[in-house]
Amino acid sequence: MDLDLTGRHALVCGASEGIGRAVAHELALMGADVTVLARRADALAEVADGLPRHGAQRHGWLAADVAATDALRAAVEALAAARPVHILVNNTGGPPGGPASTATAAAYLDAFNRHLIANHTLLQSVLPGMRSAAWGRVVNIVSTSVREPIPNLGVSNTVRGAVASWAKTLSRELAADGITVNNVLPGYTQTRRLEQIIDDRARAGGQDVQAVAEAMRASVPARRFAQPQEIAAVVAFLCSPAAAYVNGVSLPVDGGRMQSI
């Protein structure tokens, strides 16, 4: 199986921690040059310095706020002009919880901007390099809510669905250029985002945090939460040469929790 990414340049978003950081590590192990992107320069520098290196691999970092569309486009276009990007991993922290019916228009617009608009801006910035190489991988780390909406995450459910439809449309438009576009749908994964969700549920239900976590684990056939590296391994495969004919899919990595097919 060909998993070699030597000579490919990957841009991994939300890579200062959690799933994004784990993805950056996996892609570096597979030989890619990796640029990590997030808002915190100090954290990014630490991540980039700690990535595996072999031979001529070059890793770097780019501090940017995905909500600042114009600045994001300028920064990534400059990066891609210097070193074409062949792999784009879109990964952004989810919006605050709450019902869809009570969310403000501003909350929807902010989430739309941080997710769909940011993803689209990043894609447009790196697409010329992918087309020139006749090779590209776009992987969006989304959510199982694409298939089954998650209670009390109204804004997130809405925007994640929009991202999944955007990706499916792109997968058909870009396939002839040698570019695949796929979504990974993580289940409950041991990250700060999951801790936030557990805390919110505990407060809303007047329950103990540990009791909420145990109930969530019990809903997963595997009876545990995923580790970030388990999600990252699937993302890395979709970025590999071996996954060249996998295109337009939304792949759950959830320990079997979802009941839909």
Sequence and secondary structure as in RCSB ss.txt:
>XXXX:A:sequence
MDLDLTGRHALVCGASEGIGRAVAHELALMGADVTVLARRADALAEVADGLPRHGAQRHGWLAADVAATDALRAA
VEALAAARPVHILVNNTGGPPGGPASTATAAAYLDAFNRHLIANHTLLQSVLPGMRSAAWGRVVNIVSTSVREPI
PNLGVSNTVRGAVASWAKTLSRELAADGITVNNVLPGYTQTRRLEQIIDDRARAGGQDVQAVAEAMRASVPARRF
AQPQEIAAVVAFLCSPAAAYVNGVSLPVDGGRMQSI
>XXXX:A:secstr
     TT EEEEESTTSHHHHHHHHHHHHTT EEEEEES HHHHHHHHHHS   TT   EEEE  TT HHHHHHH
HHHHHHHS   EEEE       B TTT  HHHHHHHHIIIIIHHHHHHHHHHHHHHHHT EEEEEE  GGGTS  
TTBHHHHHHHHHHHHHHHHHHHHHGGGTEEEEEEEE SBSSHHHHHHHHHHHHHHT  HHHHHHHHHHTSTTSS 
B HHHHHHHHHHHHSGGGTT  S EEEESTT     
